Amino acid sequence: SVERTLSIIKPDAVAKNVIGEIVTRFEKAGLKVVSMQMKQLSKEDAEGFYAEHKERPFFADLVAFMTSGPVVVQVLEGENAIAMNRDLMGATNPKEAAESTIRRDFAESIDANAVHGSDSAASAEREIAYFFGA
Ligand code: CMP
């Protein structure tokens, strides 16, 4: 079915000048960008967005990284958009990401991993509302 998912192009990928290359991958796969905003996240923005990871040992580093420079927040729409985006991104750790995935091609490390994508319908709904409202 047609779904919407939240995508974030993270500070490492913005700094590398690959916003266009990443968006092209979404578009070539049939996903449509229906909302898009470049944004410098505040500490509160990043902490709230990643609240589910609050107790994880990497939380402080994650928040520091996500506020280290501007990000591009997008809503992608298309058939099976949530799983499609996750396939395009590849594994969280770029060392484990399959060939031709965004993380394999553009990410440096598990922290600086180029993109975020919603992992379920419930998180897509929450994450889209977090940045773009209902
Ligand atoms: P993301 O999909 O944005 O969701 C949480 C982020 O935490 C993840 O991508 C990684 O960039 C980062 N992270 C750092 N260490 C880990 C870890 N051990 N497991 C999962 N995510 C991690």
Backbone and ligand atoms as CSV (ligand in chain L), in Angstrom:
chain,resi,resn,atom,element,x,y,z
A,1,SER,N,N,0.848,-1.203,0.000
A,1,SER,CA,C,0.000,0.000,0.000
A,1,SER,C,C,0.880,1.249,0.000
A,2,VAL,N,N,0.280,2.368,-0.331
A,2,VAL,CA,C,1.034,3.621,-0.359
A,2,VAL,C,C,1.246,4.091,1.079
A,3,GLU,N,N,2.503,4.339,1.422
A,3,GLU,CA,C,2.874,4.747,2.779
A,3,GLU,C,C,3.678,6.039,2.727
A,4,ARG,N,N,3.826,6.631,3.916
A,4,ARG,CA,C,4.752,7.750,4.089
A,4,ARG,C,C,5.771,7.375,5.149
A,5,THR,N,N,7.001,7.822,4.965
A,5,THR,CA,C,8.052,7.547,5.936
A,5,THR,C,C,8.898,8.792,6.123
A,6,LEU,N,N,9.563,8.892,7.281
A,6,LEU,CA,C,10.446,10.040,7.515
A,6,LEU,C,C,11.884,9.650,7.201
A,7,SER,N,N,12.544,10.521,6.464
A,7,SER,CA,C,13.959,10.361,6.137
A,7,SER,C,C,14.716,11.570,6.655
A,8,ILE,N,N,15.889,11.328,7.225
A,8,ILE,CA,C,16.788,12.440,7.567
A,8,ILE,C,C,18.128,12.199,6.877
A,9,ILE,N,N,18.572,13.183,6.119
A,9,ILE,CA,C,19.951,13.181,5.609
A,9,ILE,C,C,20.783,13.854,6.703
A,10,LYS,N,N,21.698,13.074,7.280
A,10,LYS,CA,C,22.405,13.481,8.496
A,10,LYS,C,C,23.553,14.460,8.197
A,11,PRO,N,N,24.111,15.082,9.262
A,11,PRO,CA,C,25.144,16.124,9.048
A,11,PRO,C,C,26.353,15.657,8.244
A,12,ASP,N,N,26.740,14.400,8.360
A,12,ASP,CA,C,27.915,13.931,7.601
A,12,ASP,C,C,27.651,13.976,6.105
A,13,ALA,N,N,26.456,13.555,5.688
A,13,ALA,CA,C,26.126,13.515,4.258
A,13,ALA,C,C,25.893,14.919,3.714
A,14,VAL,N,N,25.293,15.809,4.525
A,14,VAL,CA,C,25.128,17.200,4.098
A,14,VAL,C,C,26.515,17.824,3.890
A,15,ALA,N,N,27.432,17.578,4.840
A,15,ALA,CA,C,28.780,18.149,4.755
A,15,ALA,C,C,29.539,17.628,3.535
A,16,LYS,N,N,29.237,16.395,3.129
A,16,LYS,CA,C,29.903,15.775,1.968
A,16,LYS,C,C,29.325,16.200,0.638
A,17,ASN,N,N,28.256,17.019,0.669
A,17,ASN,CA,C,27.645,17.508,-0.576
A,17,ASN,C,C,26.959,16.399,-1.370
A,18,VAL,N,N,26.319,15.477,-0.679
A,18,VAL,CA,C,25.640,14.392,-1.396
A,18,VAL,C,C,24.128,14.389,-1.155
A,19,ILE,N,N,23.554,15.545,-0.781
A,19,ILE,CA,C,22.091,15.619,-0.631
A,19,ILE,C,C,21.429,15.173,-1.943
A,20,GLY,N,N,21.874,15.747,-3.033
A,20,GLY,CA,C,21.257,15.456,-4.335
A,20,GLY,C,C,21.378,13.994,-4.721
A,21,GLU,N,N,22.556,13.429,-4.499
A,21,GLU,CA,C,22.744,12.016,-4.860
A,21,GLU,C,C,21.827,11.108,-4.053
A,22,ILE,N,N,21.628,11.461,-2.779
A,22,ILE,CA,C,20.756,10.640,-1.927
A,22,ILE,C,C,19.295,10.798,-2.351
A,23,VAL,N,N,18.875,12.028,-2.588
A,23,VAL,CA,C,17.483,12.244,-3.018
A,23,VAL,C,C,17.231,11.554,-4.360
A,24,THR,N,N,18.217,11.574,-5.242
A,24,THR,CA,C,18.078,10.889,-6.536
A,24,THR,C,C,17.811,9.399,-6.350
A,25,ARG,N,N,18.458,8.795,-5.366
A,25,ARG,CA,C,18.211,7.359,-5.113
A,25,ARG,C,C,16.760,7.124,-4.701
A,26,PHE,N,N,16.236,8.005,-3.859
A,26,PHE,CA,C,14.825,7.859,-3.473
A,26,PHE,C,C,13.929,7.986,-4.705
A,27,GLU,N,N,14.190,9.021,-5.490
A,27,GLU,CA,C,13.329,9.292,-6.647
A,27,GLU,C,C,13.420,8.180,-7.685
A,28,LYS,N,N,14.629,7.667,-7.924
A,28,LYS,CA,C,14.790,6.595,-8.917
A,28,LYS,C,C,14.089,5.327,-8.473
A,29,ALA,N,N,13.938,5.160,-7.142
A,29,ALA,CA,C,13.251,3.975,-6.615
A,29,ALA,C,C,11.734,4.168,-6.565
A,30,GLY,N,N,11.278,5.318,-7.012
A,30,GLY,CA,C,9.830,5.542,-7.074
A,30,GLY,C,C,9.244,6.243,-5.857
A,31,LEU,N,N,10.121,6.656,-4.922
A,31,LEU,CA,C,9.614,7.401,-3.763
A,31,LEU,C,C,9.541,8.881,-4.129
A,32,LYS,N,N,8.501,9.514,-3.633
A,32,LYS,CA,C,8.279,10.940,-3.924
A,32,LYS,C,C,8.558,11.753,-2.668
A,33,VAL,N,N,9.316,12.827,-2.826
A,33,VAL,CA,C,9.538,13.747,-1.703
A,33,VAL,C,C,8.298,14.627,-1.595
A,34,VAL,N,N,7.547,14.492,-0.500
A,34,VAL,CA,C,6.317,15.284,-0.357
A,34,VAL,C,C,6.461,16.417,0.667
A,35,SER,N,N,7.510,16.386,1.493
A,35,SER,CA,C,7.867,17.511,2.368
A,35,SER,C,C,9.373,17.478,2.510
A,36,MET,N,N,9.986,18.644,2.654
A,36,MET,CA,C,11.445,18.693,2.794
A,36,MET,C,C,11.845,19.976,3.501
A,37,GLN,N,N,12.740,19.853,4.480
A,37,GLN,CA,C,13.217,21.033,5.197
A,37,GLN,C,C,14.660,20.829,5.622
A,38,MET,N,N,15.500,21.832,5.341
A,38,MET,CA,C,16.844,21.820,5.904
A,38,MET,C,C,16.764,22.500,7.258
A,39,LYS,N,N,17.449,21.908,8.254
A,39,LYS,CA,C,17.228,22.368,9.615
A,39,LYS,C,C,18.460,22.092,10.464
A,40,GLN,N,N,18.805,23.046,11.309
A,40,GLN,CA,C,19.819,22.809,12.348
A,40,GLN,C,C,19.065,22.332,13.587
A,41,LEU,N,N,19.235,21.087,13.958
A,41,LEU,CA,C,18.526,20.566,15.127
A,41,LEU,C,C,19.128,21.143,16.406
A,42,SER,N,N,18.272,21.491,17.349
A,42,SER,CA,C,18.726,21.851,18.693
A,42,SER,C,C,18.937,20.551,19.475
A,43,LYS,N,N,19.586,20.672,20.627
A,43,LYS,CA,C,19.768,19.512,21.490
A,43,LYS,C,C,18.401,18.912,21.860
A,44,GLU,N,N,17.447,19.789,22.149
A,44,GLU,CA,C,16.092,19.334,22.521
A,44,GLU,C,C,15.415,18.623,21.343
A,45,ASP,N,N,15.588,19.155,20.139
A,45,ASP,CA,C,15.015,18.503,18.943
A,45,ASP,C,C,15.546,17.075,18.821
A,46,ALA,N,N,16.870,16.921,18.941
A,46,ALA,CA,C,17.501,15.612,18.732
A,46,ALA,C,C,17.145,14.653,19.878
A,47,GLU,N,N,17.160,15.156,21.092
A,47,GLU,CA,C,16.812,14.292,22.239
A,47,GLU,C,C,15.375,13.804,22.150
A,48,GLY,N,N,14.472,14.682,21.756
A,48,GLY,CA,C,13.060,14.291,21.639
A,48,GLY,C,C,12.845,13.311,20.497
A,49,PHE,N,N,13.517,13.563,19.387
A,49,PHE,CA,C,13.360,12.684,18.230
A,49,PHE,C,C,13.838,11.270,18.551
A,50,TYR,N,N,14.975,11.179,19.256
A,50,TYR,CA,C,15.577,9.875,19.554
A,50,TYR,C,C,15.251,9.398,20.974
A,51,ALA,N,N,14.144,9.873,21.550
A,51,ALA,CA,C,13.788,9.560,22.949
A,51,ALA,C,C,13.824,8.053,23.247
A,52,GLU,N,N,13.458,7.229,22.262
A,52,GLU,CA,C,13.448,5.775,22.504
A,52,GLU,C,C,14.852,5.216,22.784
A,53,HIS,N,N,15.892,5.978,22.434
A,53,HIS,CA,C,17.273,5.515,22.664
A,53,HIS,C,C,17.903,6.138,23.911
A,54,LYS,N,N,17.091,6.846,24.690
A,54,LYS,CA,C,17.597,7.627,25.829
A,54,LYS,C,C,18.506,6.852,26.776
A,55,GLU,N,N,18.214,5.580,26.983
A,55,GLU,CA,C,19.004,4.782,27.928
A,55,GLU,C,C,20.205,4.090,27.285
A,56,ARG,N,N,20.342,4.227,25.968
A,56,ARG,CA,C,21.446,3.526,25.284
A,56,ARG,C,C,22.767,4.257,25.527
A,57,PRO,N,N,23.868,3.493,25.564
A,57,PRO,CA,C,25.173,4.105,25.844
A,57,PRO,C,C,25.609,5.124,24.785
A,58,PHE,N,N,25.053,5.004,23.580
A,58,PHE,CA,C,25.482,5.903,22.508
A,58,PHE,C,C,24.612,7.160,22.397
A,59,PHE,N,N,23.658,7.335,23.324
A,59,PHE,CA,C,22.684,8.435,23.185
A,59,PHE,C,C,23.341,9.819,23.128
A,60,ALA,N,N,24.268,10.098,24.047
A,60,ALA,CA,C,24.887,11.435,24.095
A,60,ALA,C,C,25.671,11.714,22.810
A,61,ASP,N,N,26.404,10.704,22.316
A,61,ASP,CA,C,27.152,10.869,21.066
A,61,ASP,C,C,26.195,11.077,19.887
A,62,LEU,N,N,25.090,10.356,19.902
A,62,LEU,CA,C,24.095,10.470,18.827
A,62,LEU,C,C,23.535,11.895,18.786
A,63,VAL,N,N,23.170,12.419,19.937
A,63,VAL,CA,C,22.613,13.775,20.000
A,63,VAL,C,C,23.673,14.799,19.582
A,64,ALA,N,N,24.909,14.619,20.042
A,64,ALA,CA,C,25.996,15.546,19.674
A,64,ALA,C,C,26.213,15.524,18.163
A,65,PHE,N,N,26.215,14.329,17.590
A,65,PHE,CA,C,26.425,14.222,16.138
A,65,PHE,C,C,25.274,14.857,15.364
A,66,MET,N,N,24.051,14.579,15.772
A,66,MET,CA,C,22.890,15.066,15.011
A,66,MET,C,C,22.710,16.577,15.102
A,67,THR,N,N,23.392,17.218,16.084
A,67,THR,CA,C,23.331,18.669,16.205
A,67,THR,C,C,24.620,19.333,15.701
A,68,SER,N,N,25.503,18.556,15.080
A,68,SER,CA,C,26.825,19.076,14.682
A,68,SER,C,C,26.780,19.894,13.393
A,69,GLY,N,N,25.654,19.876,12.711
A,69,GLY,CA,C,25.500,20.621,11.462
A,69,GLY,C,C,24.098,20.412,10.944
A,70,PRO,N,N,23.737,21.099,9.865
A,70,PRO,CA,C,22.368,20.982,9.363
A,70,PRO,C,C,22.038,19.588,8.844
A,71,VAL,N,N,20.757,19.257,8.918
A,71,VAL,CA,C,20.229,18.008,8.371
A,71,VAL,C,C,19.131,18.363,7.368
A,72,VAL,N,N,18.747,17.386,6.553
A,72,VAL,CA,C,17.613,17.557,5.644
A,72,VAL,C,C,16.559,16.532,6.040
A,73,VAL,N,N,15.419,17.040,6.497
A,73,VAL,CA,C,14.330,16.187,6.965
A,73,VAL,C,C,13.290,16.115,5.852
A,74,GLN,N,N,12.886,14.893,5.508
A,74,GLN,CA,C,11.953,14.729,4.395
A,74,GLN,C,C,10.865,13.726,4.723
A,75,VAL,N,N,9.716,13.905,4.124
A,75,VAL,CA,C,8.695,12.867,4.095
A,75,VAL,C,C,8.725,12.261,2.694
A,76,LEU,N,N,8.896,10.945,2.640
A,76,LEU,CA,C,8.901,10.202,1.370
A,76,LEU,C,C,7.601,9.425,1.277
A,77,GLU,N,N,7.019,9.413,0.097
A,77,GLU,CA,C,5.753,8.711,-0.105
A,77,GLU,C,C,5.862,7.759,-1.285
A,78,GLY,N,N,5.268,6.582,-1.120
A,78,GLY,CA,C,5.230,5.629,-2.228
A,78,GLY,C,C,4.769,4.271,-1.750
A,79,GLU,N,N,4.645,3.372,-2.713
A,79,GLU,CA,C,4.279,1.992,-2.426
A,79,GLU,C,C,5.339,1.392,-1.489
A,80,ASN,N,N,4.914,0.864,-0.344
A,80,ASN,CA,C,5.857,0.246,0.605
A,80,ASN,C,C,7.001,1.167,1.019
A,81,ALA,N,N,6.721,2.441,1.188
A,81,ALA,CA,C,7.799,3.436,1.382
A,81,ALA,C,C,8.693,3.118,2.582
A,82,ILE,N,N,8.141,2.583,3.653
A,82,ILE,CA,C,8.942,2.366,4.870
A,82,ILE,C,C,10.021,1.313,4.616
A,83,ALA,N,N,9.631,0.169,4.105
A,83,ALA,CA,C,10.603,-0.898,3.827
A,83,ALA,C,C,11.509,-0.524,2.659
A,84,MET,N,N,10.942,0.138,1.666
A,84,MET,CA,C,11.743,0.557,0.501
A,84,MET,C,C,12.877,1.475,0.938
A,85,ASN,N,N,12.553,2.445,1.793
A,85,ASN,CA,C,13.591,3.367,2.263
A,85,ASN,C,C,14.655,2.609,3.052
A,86,ARG,N,N,14.240,1.659,3.875
A,86,ARG,CA,C,15.216,0.903,4.666
A,86,ARG,C,C,16.126,0.056,3.766
A,87,ASP,N,N,15.543,-0.501,2.703
A,87,ASP,CA,C,16.369,-1.244,1.729
A,87,ASP,C,C,17.378,-0.313,1.054
A,88,LEU,N,N,16.929,0.861,0.677
A,88,LEU,CA,C,17.834,1.808,0.004
A,88,LEU,C,C,18.955,2.249,0.940
A,89,MET,N,N,18.645,2.404,2.244
A,89,MET,CA,C,19.655,2.866,3.217
A,89,MET,C,C,20.707,1.801,3.482
A,90,GLY,N,N,20.299,0.562,3.657
A,90,GLY,CA,C,21.216,-0.503,4.082
A,90,GLY,C,C,21.332,-0.545,5.599
A,91,ALA,N,N,22.144,-1.474,6.096
A,91,ALA,CA,C,22.275,-1.700,7.536
A,91,ALA,C,C,22.783,-0.450,8.262
A,92,THR,N,N,22.378,-0.328,9.530
A,92,THR,CA,C,22.766,0.825,10.369
A,92,THR,C,C,24.279,1.016,10.375
A,93,ASN,N,N,25.004,-0.085,10.524
A,93,ASN,CA,C,26.466,-0.032,10.490
A,93,ASN,C,C,26.920,-0.155,9.032
A,94,PRO,N,N,27.525,0.897,8.491
A,94,PRO,CA,C,27.912,0.859,7.070
A,94,PRO,C,C,28.832,-0.315,6.724
A,95,LYS,N,N,29.569,-0.822,7.700
A,95,LYS,CA,C,30.437,-1.987,7.443
A,95,LYS,C,C,29.607,-3.228,7.123
A,96,GLU,N,N,28.335,-3.222,7.560
A,96,GLU,CA,C,27.450,-4.364,7.309
A,96,GLU,C,C,26.451,-4.086,6.197
A,97,ALA,N,N,26.508,-2.893,5.636
A,97,ALA,CA,C,25.507,-2.504,4.627
A,97,ALA,C,C,25.819,-3.153,3.275
A,98,ALA,N,N,24.772,-3.611,2.597
A,98,ALA,CA,C,24.924,-4.275,1.297
A,98,ALA,C,C,25.440,-3.291,0.247
A,99,GLU,N,N,26.010,-3.855,-0.800
A,99,GLU,CA,C,26.501,-3.054,-1.923
A,99,GLU,C,C,25.392,-2.195,-2.503
A,100,SER,N,N,25.790,-1.009,-2.965
A,100,SER,CA,C,24.869,-0.077,-3.637
A,100,SER,C,C,23.813,0.532,-2.720
A,101,THR,N,N,23.963,0.353,-1.410
A,101,THR,CA,C,23.057,1.044,-0.490
A,101,THR,C,C,23.658,2.411,-0.136
A,102,ILE,N,N,22.811,3.292,0.352
A,102,ILE,CA,C,23.253,4.656,0.680
A,102,ILE,C,C,24.341,4.617,1.751
A,103,ARG,N,N,24.136,3.800,2.774
A,103,ARG,CA,C,25.139,3.777,3.849
A,103,ARG,C,C,26.454,3.158,3.385
A,104,ARG,N,N,26.383,2.123,2.580
A,104,ARG,CA,C,27.611,1.535,2.046
A,104,ARG,C,C,28.395,2.559,1.229
A,105,ASP,N,N,27.682,3.345,0.451
A,105,ASP,CA,C,28.344,4.261,-0.483
A,105,ASP,C,C,28.744,5.599,0.149
A,106,PHE,N,N,28.014,6.053,1.175
A,106,PHE,CA,C,28.262,7.410,1.682
A,106,PHE,C,C,28.608,7.497,3.161
A,107,ALA,N,N,28.421,6.424,3.948
A,107,ALA,CA,C,28.591,6.543,5.401
A,107,ALA,C,C,29.987,6.121,5.837
A,108,GLU,N,N,30.420,6.710,6.959
A,108,GLU,CA,C,31.762,6.464,7.486
A,108,GLU,C,C,31.757,5.493,8.654
A,109,SER,N,N,30.727,5.554,9.473
A,109,SER,CA,C,30.713,4.830,10.747
A,109,SER,C,C,29.271,4.653,11.201
A,110,ILE,N,N,29.094,3.868,12.269
A,110,ILE,CA,C,27.735,3.651,12.768
A,110,ILE,C,C,27.120,4.957,13.282
A,111,ASP,N,N,27.934,5.888,13.726
A,111,ASP,CA,C,27.414,7.186,14.171
A,111,ASP,C,C,27.152,8.109,12.981
A,112,ALA,N,N,28.176,8.276,12.168
A,112,ALA,CA,C,28.053,9.119,10.980
A,112,ALA,C,C,27.587,8.217,9.842
A,113,ASN,N,N,26.289,7.870,9.865
A,113,ASN,CA,C,25.814,6.861,8.909
A,113,ASN,C,C,24.862,7.413,7.854
A,114,ALA,N,N,25.014,8.690,7.556
A,114,ALA,CA,C,24.437,9.350,6.374
A,114,ALA,C,C,22.932,9.611,6.410
A,115,VAL,N,N,22.163,8.619,6.833
A,115,VAL,CA,C,20.694,8.762,6.769
A,115,VAL,C,C,20.020,8.070,7.950
A,116,HIS,N,N,18.826,8.563,8.242
A,116,HIS,CA,C,17.915,7.887,9.163
A,116,HIS,C,C,16.647,7.589,8.393
A,117,GLY,N,N,15.974,6.499,8.717
A,117,GLY,CA,C,14.650,6.225,8.152
A,117,GLY,C,C,13.772,5.547,9.177
A,118,SER,N,N,12.506,5.882,9.181
A,118,SER,CA,C,11.554,5.268,10.120
A,118,SER,C,C,11.594,3.754,9.980
A,119,ASP,N,N,11.495,3.046,11.125
A,119,ASP,CA,C,11.625,1.583,11.083
A,119,ASP,C,C,10.288,0.845,11.118
A,120,SER,N,N,9.169,1.549,11.241
A,120,SER,CA,C,7.856,0.896,11.283
A,120,SER,C,C,6.791,1.938,10.966
A,121,ALA,N,N,5.570,1.463,10.745
A,121,ALA,CA,C,4.465,2.388,10.480
A,121,ALA,C,C,4.222,3.297,11.679
A,122,ALA,N,N,4.341,2.724,12.886
A,122,ALA,CA,C,4.106,3.527,14.093
A,122,ALA,C,C,5.179,4.600,14.240
A,123,SER,N,N,6.453,4.237,13.995
A,123,SER,CA,C,7.491,5.267,14.140
A,123,SER,C,C,7.407,6.277,12.998
A,124,ALA,N,N,7.012,5.857,11.818
A,124,ALA,CA,C,6.836,6.828,10.724
A,124,ALA,C,C,5.796,7.878,11.111
A,125,GLU,N,N,4.699,7.435,11.672
A,125,GLU,CA,C,3.640,8.370,12.050
A,125,GLU,C,C,4.149,9.358,13.108
A,126,ARG,N,N,4.834,8.818,14.122
A,126,ARG,CA,C,5.358,9.677,15.190
A,126,ARG,C,C,6.415,10.646,14.654
A,127,GLU,N,N,7.326,10.120,13.853
A,127,GLU,CA,C,8.451,10.938,13.378
A,127,GLU,C,C,7.999,12.023,12.398
A,128,ILE,N,N,7.035,11.712,11.536
A,128,ILE,CA,C,6.512,12.732,10.609
A,128,ILE,C,C,5.822,13.829,11.412
A,129,ALA,N,N,5.020,13.443,12.385
A,129,ALA,CA,C,4.325,14.441,13.221
A,129,ALA,C,C,5.333,15.276,14.010
A,130,TYR,N,N,6.430,14.651,14.429
A,130,TYR,CA,C,7.440,15.363,15.229
A,130,TYR,C,C,8.006,16.553,14.454
A,131,PHE,N,N,8.280,16.366,13.190
A,131,PHE,CA,C,8.871,17.453,12.403
A,131,PHE,C,C,7.872,18.273,11.599
A,132,PHE,N,N,6.807,17.658,11.148
A,132,PHE,CA,C,5.918,18.349,10.222
A,132,PHE,C,C,4.493,18.528,10.746
A,133,GLY,N,N,4.205,18.055,11.951
A,133,GLY,CA,C,2.850,18.140,12.479
A,133,GLY,C,C,1.949,17.119,11.820
A,134,ALA,N,N,0.690,17.132,12.194
A,134,ALA,CA,C,-0.276,16.162,11.653
A,134,ALA,C,C,-0.676,16.583,10.251
L,1,CMP,P1,P,19.447,5.850,13.229
L,1,CMP,O1,O,18.703,5.005,12.274
L,1,CMP,O2,O,19.390,7.313,13.011
L,1,CMP,O3,O,18.902,5.539,14.718
L,1,CMP,C1,C,19.697,5.707,15.863
L,1,CMP,C2,C,21.140,5.950,15.544
L,1,CMP,O4,O,22.055,5.708,16.597
L,1,CMP,C3,C,21.578,5.013,14.445
L,1,CMP,O5,O,20.982,5.401,13.235
L,1,CMP,C4,C,23.103,5.135,14.522
L,1,CMP,O6,O,23.602,6.208,13.751
L,1,CMP,C5,C,23.339,5.488,16.004
L,1,CMP,N1,N,24.032,4.413,16.711
L,1,CMP,C6,C,25.252,4.510,17.302
L,1,CMP,N2,N,25.607,3.356,17.876
L,1,CMP,C7,C,24.592,2.478,17.662
L,1,CMP,C8,C,24.366,1.117,18.016
L,1,CMP,N3,N,25.253,0.412,18.708
L,1,CMP,N4,N,23.209,0.537,17.615
L,1,CMP,C9,C,22.281,1.249,16.919
L,1,CMP,N5,N,22.432,2.550,16.566
L,1,CMP,C10,C,23.588,3.159,16.918
